[in-house]
Every structure is written in structure tokens, then in C-alpha cells.
Amino acid sequence: MKKISLIAAIALALSPFFIAAFLFSSQSNIGGAQNYTEKVYVAIEEEGRVGVVDTASRKVIKSIDLSEVQNGKFVGYTTHNVQVAPNGKIVLVTANVKRGVMGESESNNEDVSDDLYDKVFFIDPKTDTVTGSLPIEIDSHLAHVVINDAGTRAYVMSQEKGILYSIDLTNKKIEKSISIGEKSEPHGLRLSPDNSKLYVALIGGKAIAEVSLKNYSVLEYPLSGAVIQTAVTSDGNYVFGSVYNTKKVAWIKTQTEEQGYIDLPEDAKGSVQLYATPDSKYLYVVNQGYYFDQPIGNTVYRIDIGQKKVDQVIPAGDGPHGIVVDKAGRFVYVTNLLSKDMSVIDALSNKEVARIKIGEMPNGISMWNKDMGGTP
């Protein structure tokens, strides 16, 4: 079975798109970012950009290109994940050096200089401009990132190295590196509501890892397959994991450590991201497929958490991947890898009400609200 990387789904050769985009402009803007009440940020993986969508008009209002000159070389990135801080003051993006997009001297995809770095980029949501970046060793395969409520600390996963990085956001530096386990392939992660623990999805380790942020101890909950992402209810009672190569979603009851599974429909192709509603009543799960030679999915499941069963199947785009629910619980936003767009789902009717063109391989997704901050 051929394994497809979750960090870079398709490796591209040297792309004129990246060179032209960089030479033309690194930040294209339609209107001032400060004029909007609510925005969705999308990591457009294969284009090395972050798309910004105004939820009121449902239009892309800005495209933030992360391409840059690094140590004298033009460098393009795959932008994998994006996260808005709960206080709404910063947006972080994980970006990995895109092989083959490094100027003429680096046109060979296998020849990557040691003086290049994967990075975490910092974006100011008031202006939607890049304000800085934090270099991390190349080929770290930076996956997901989360931010604490105070906006003082971020946590970033290196899937390749099995390392969790704790980042001091005040000084923009790594303050601690925690080993999650060799070959565990940690990918997605979410914070507990009280910010005392991290719940990490282990693809290779086939488990959910609970990381204490008091002493950085790691406790694993073994599961039946590769776990891509986790979700935590806002009341803190449940943790969920998408077990990709099964037709199930795993659950853990945090107070008792009881574990179990929720069955997905028989035609499920492979779940990736999942997100709970603010009232902790429902869990939305994307049915993506595509990875690991699976058929392509095009639906989103809603799970009734109390009943622990799927109660809605919602059509979306091709290869739904990233998902977030707005802080009011009114709309669900889903990135569709293969149809290059984002679905907007009405959480009352559970129907897709809009489809917005985003770009090549839209991946991670997060939301900013002027009054309520960012989605956790």
C-alpha cells in the first residue's frame, strides 16, 4: 500500500507559479483587513499561500504568499496548517520547504541545502501581513500548531522527527522540545479547554497521546489504526480522534479515561479532521479518503455526541480535509483538497449553502472574529 504524505500530498517540480507570484507580490490584498468582522484563514498547501475569506461576503479578500529569499535562494513552501490565537492577536502557519522550488541551483528535488529551514510564520490578523518567522530544521515536516488562550505559547508538531515544540510567542523562540516517540508520526493536536494538556494524534503510533503541560509527561491511549487529528469538546468531557484506516471515530471520556468508538457509515472513505460544536453536543467529521490509496470522499458527517452515532451526512466538495465551526456554532467551514475550494455548511439545516474557490490543495483552516477572537 503506497503511503501518501499528509504534509505534502503531491510533490511538484519547479513551479513557474511560485516564481511569478513571488516576483509580482508577496501580499495581494482586496480591501483592508481591519474592516472585517469575521475571517477564515486557509493554508493553501500546494501554492505556499494563506487565503483569507470574509465570512460576510464569502469572498477571498487576501492572499498571503509565504515565498521568500532564504540565504540567497528563492524558497517556496508547502503551507500545511494555520491557527488563529484564541485572543485573536496572532495567526501562525506551519510551512515546509517545497523541494524543487528553490531557484536554479536547487532545481533537483533531492538536492536541498542544509542552510534552509522549515518555518512557523507569524501573521498579524489586523493587517494580514507576515510579521516574522521561526526557523526549524529542514525536513521536520511541521504538521499542526495550536496556541494557548493567553496567546503567549504555541505548540507545533514535527511529524518526521516525533517532536513537540513549545514556542515562546513573546520572544518568538523555541523554549522546549519534547519527544513524542520515534516513528510515532505525531500529526494533529488540540489543547484541553483549561490549557493543561495536549491531545496529539499519532499516525504511526496508532494512538492518542495525552501530554501534560505541567511536567511534559506523555500518556498514550492505544487505538485500532492511524490517528490523523484530535478534537476536544469545549466542556472538556470528551476527546475524539479520527482513525483514518477504519470506519470509526475514537472517543475518550476524560474524567474516567473510558474509551470507545463511534461507527461511521459503511461507505466511509477515511476521516481526517474533526471539530466539536461550541455547545459540546455535536462533532463534525470530514470523510476525505484519498490518502493511502483510498477512494475520494465528498461528505461531512455530524455525530450526536450524547448518542454517539452519526445523525447527518452532508455533501461537500471532493476530498474534504480541514474543518472548523464558528464560535457562535452557526456555520461549519470545510476545505476540499481536490475540488480546490471551501464548503460553507449551515449548522441549522446541515446543508452546504456556499462553495468558495480557494486554490490548489486547501488544507488547514482556522477562524478569527473581531469580538470573539480565534477558534481553538
N, C-alpha and C positions, 0 to 999 in steps of 0.2 A: 504494500500500500504506500503510495507516494505521499510524503508529508509536505504540506504547503505551509510556509512560514506565516504566522499571524502578524508579524511586524511588517513584512513587505510581501504582499500577496503575489505580485508579479514583478519580477526583476526586468527593468527596461534597459536598453542600450542607451548610449549618449543621446540626449533628447534636445532637439533644437528649441522645443517649447521652453525648457528651463533657461537656456542661454538668452533667448529673446526676451523672456519675461524679466530676467534679472537686469538686462541692459536697458529695457524700457522703463521699468519702475518696480521697486520692491514693495510698494504700498499703493494699490489703486483704491480710490475712495469715491463713493457716491454719497455725498452728504456728510455732515459732521456727526461723529459717533455720539457726542454728548446730547444730541437731540432726541434720542430714542429711549423709550421706557423699558423695553424688554428685547433681548437679543439672544440668538442661538449661535454658538461657536461650533464649527465643524472642522475637524482635521481632514484635509483632502490629501490622502496619503501619497498617491502617485504623482501629484503635481507639486508637492512640497509647500503647500499653502494652507492657510486657515481661512475659511469662509465665514463671514458674519452675516446673519439673517435677521432682519427686523420682523418680529412676530406680528406686528400690526398690519403691515403691508404684504407680508410674506414674500419679500424680495431680498436678494443678496445686496447688501449695502456696502460691503467692503471685502476685498481680497488681500490678505496679508501674506506676501511671499517671503519665505524664510531663507531663500538662496543668498549666499554671501561669498565674499572672498576670504579664505581662511589660509593663513601662512602663504600667501601669494598664489593660491589656487582657487579657481571658481568651484564652489561646493554646492550641490543640490542635496536636499534631504527628503526622506520619507517622513511625513508628519503623521504619527500614529495616534496619539491621544491628546486630548485637550481638557482642561479643568478650570472652571471659574472658582475662585475662593468664596466660601460662604459669606464673607463680609463684602464681597463684590469689588474688592480693590485691586485684584491682580488676576491674570489668566496665565496658566502655564501650559506649555506644549512640549511633548516629547518628540524629538526629531533625530533620526538616524541617518548617517552619511549614506547617500544614494550612490552606490557603485556605478561607475560609468558616466557620472555627471560631475566630473572634476577637471574639466579642461583637457587640452590636447595631451598633456603629459600623463594624464591618468585615464586615458580612453579605454585601456584594458580593464575590464571589470574586476579582474583578480588582483590587480596591482594597486593597492591602496597604501598611501604613505602613512607612516607611524605618527606624523605630526598633525594628523587630522583627528577630529573628535566628534562623537555623537554629542547632542546637546539638549538641555532643557532651556527653552526660550521663555522670556518674560514679556507679557503684553499688558499695556495699560488699557483697561476697558473704557476709560473716558475718551481716549483718542484713537483706540485700536491701532496703536503703533508698538513696535518692538522696542523695549527699553533696556534689554540686556540679555545675556545668556550665560549658562553654566556649562562648561565643557566636561564631558565624562568620556572615559576611554572608548575608542572606536570599537565597533563590533560588540558593544554591550547589549545591543538590541533593547533599547529603552522601550518599555511597554506602557503601563498605565501610571498615572500620577493622581494623588489626592492631596487636599490641603486642609489643615485644621481650622476650626471655627474662628480662631483669633487671627488667622492669616499670617502667622509667624513661622509656621513649619510646614514643609511638604514632604511627601513620601513617594519615591519613584522606584519602580521595579526594573531590574535588569534581567530579562528572561534568559539570556545566554549565560550569564555568569552566576545566576541564582542568588543575586544580592539585592537587598532592600537598602536604598539610600535615604537617610534622613537629612533634609536640606534646611538650613537656617535661612529663612527668607529675608530676615533683616540685613544680614551680611552677605547674602547670596553665595553661600558656600556649603559644601557637604560637611556635616558635623559628625556623622556616624555611618558606617557600613555594616549591615547585619546579614550574615549568611543564612539563607533560607534552605539551603541544601543543594549539593551538587547534582545536576541533572534533574532537579525538581521542576525547572522551567516555570517559575512564577510569572504570571501574566497580569490579570486584573486584580484590583483590590478596592476595598471600601473601608472607611472608618466607622467605628461604633458611634452612636449619637453623642456619647459623653467623651469621645476622643481618647479613650483609654486603650483601645485595641484596634488592630487592623485585621481584616479578614482577607486573606490572599488566596487566589485561585492558582492551583498547581496543575499545569498541563502534564508534565512528565511524572510528577509525584502522585497524581490521581488522588488529590485530597484538597481540603480547605485548611490552610494554616492560620491559626489564631496567634497573632503577635502582640504580646504585652508591650505597651509603650512606657511602662514603668521600669521594667528590667530587661526588655527585649528578648524574653524567653519565647520559644515557639512551641505551640501545641498543634498537632495535626489531627484532623478528622478524616480518616480514610474513606474514599468513595469508590464507586464502581467504574470510573473512567476519567478521561481528561477533563479538567475543570478550566473553563475559559475566563469566567468572570463571576464575581460575587455581588450580592445585593443585601442591604440591611434595612429592616423596617425602621421608620422614624421613632417608634416606641421602644426599639431595641430588643424586642422579644424574639425576632427571627433573623437568621442569616440564611441566604439561599445561594446555591451555586449551579451554574449551567454545566451539566455533564454532557459534553458535546457528542461523544460517540455512543450515547444511549438515548432513548426516547424518554428521558426523565430530567426533572429538576430536583436537586437535593435540598433538604432543609435541615436546619439545626435550631432547636429551641434553646436560647442562650442561658436561661435560668436553670435548666435541668440537664443540658447537654444531650438531650434526646435527639436522635437523628431519624430521618426517613426520606422518602422520595415521593414526588408527585408525577404521575404518568402524563406524558404528552400524547397527542393523537398518534395513531399508527403510522400516518404518513409524514411524521416529523422528519426533517432532514438534518437537523443539528442546531442546537441552540447556542447562542453566543452571549450577547449582553442581555441583562435583565434589570428591571428597575421597579421599585415599590412606590405606590401612591403615597402622598403625604399623610393620609389618614390610616395607613398601615393595613388597609382592607384588601388591596389588590396588588398583584405582581404582573407586570407586563414582560413578556419574554419573546425575543426575536427568534424566528425559525429560518436561519440563514442557509445551512448546508454549505456547499461549495468547497470548504476546506476538506483535506484528507480524502479527496476523490469522491465526495458525496454529491448527490444531485442538488440543484439550486432550489432553495425555498423562496417563498414570496408571501409569507404570512407572519402575523404577530399574534401570540396567544395572551389572553388575560386569564390569570389564575385567581380564584377566590381563595384568599389565604386561610380564612376560617374553615372552609370546606376542603381545602387542599385538593382542588380539582380545577381543570380548565373549564371556564364557562363562556368564553368568547373566542372565536377565531376571526381575525381581522385581515383582509387582503392589504398588502403593501407593495413595495417595489421588489425588484429582483435582488436577492441576497441581502435582506435586512440585517444590519450589523449592530450599529450603536443605537442606544435608546435612552431617553430622559423624559421625565414627567415634570411639567412646570410646577412651581411652588404652590400654586393655587389648586393643583390637581385637575385642571380643566382640559389641557391638551397634552398629547404624547407626541414626541418628535423622534423619528427613526431615520437613520442614514441607510441608504440602499447601495451596497457596494457596486453591484453590477449594472443597475439602471442609472447610476451616476446622479442620484437625486435624494431628496429628503421627503418622507411622508409626514403629513400632519394628521393626527388622529384625534377626533373629538372624543374625550373620555366619557361623555354622557351618552352619546349614541353608539360609541365604539365603531365608528366608521371613518375611513380615510376621507378627509374633506379638502385636502390640497396636496399637490406634489410640486416640489421646488427643485429645479435643476441646480446642482451644486458643483460637480466636477468629477474627475477620474478617481474612483475608489474612495468615496467619503467614508470616514471611519469613526473615530471617537467624537463625542458630542457632549456639550455642556451648556448651561443657560445662565444668563445674567439678567437681573431685574434691578432697576434703579432704586426701588424702595425695599425689596426683599433680599437683595444680594444674589449669591450664586447657589445653584443646586449642588447638594453634597455628592 
